[in-house]
Amino acid sequence: MGYTPWHMKRRVVEMPPAQEPRETNPFSAALLAAELGGPSYRLDLHGLNEDQAIDQLERAVFRLRKPDENVLKIIHGRGGQKLHDAVHEWLAAHPQDVALYQDASKLSQAGGVTYAVLY
């Protein structure tokens, strides 16, 4: 048996097992579009205490009931976690009004912005 160059040797590559398709939320596309600069309503909660912020959030959610424009960009800032946590608690407690919410994934907004898709 003679010499076989390395690039001609037969290699066996094992493929990972096929994964089940992940379930995706139908509202994720709207959220991603808003994060990339698509249409969204902006709610700035800077300088408000928790009660004032939640009051403004409630008003915004109940005012924005348009099927084609249903993404809310909530700017709570990076200061303490109090506003962030209060906003997330309120959104989680209202599944009949909020289809999906998550923190911004853009590095410049991470921790200071939450996007919410409303029904």
C-alpha positions, 0 to 999 in steps of 0.5 A: 500500500502506497502513500495517500496524501491527507486531502485524498484520504476518505473522511467520515463526518458524522452529522448531528441528529436532526432537531425537531422544529422549534415552535415560534411565536407568530408575533416574533416577526413584528418584534424583530421588525420593530427592533430593526427600526420598523414601526413601533410606539415609543413609551419613555419612562425615564424619571418616573417612579414605579407607580407612575411608570405602570400608570403610563404603561397601562394607558399606552397598552389600552390606547394602542389597540390597532392590529397593524401597529401593535408594537410598543417600545418601552424605554425604562433605562438601565438605572436600577432594575426596579422599573425594568422588573415592574414593567416585566411583571405588569406585562406578564400579568396581562397575557390577554393584552400582551402577546409577546415581550422581551428585552431589546437584543441590540447592544446599545439598548440592552437592559434599558429597553423592552419591546412588547407586541400587543393584541 
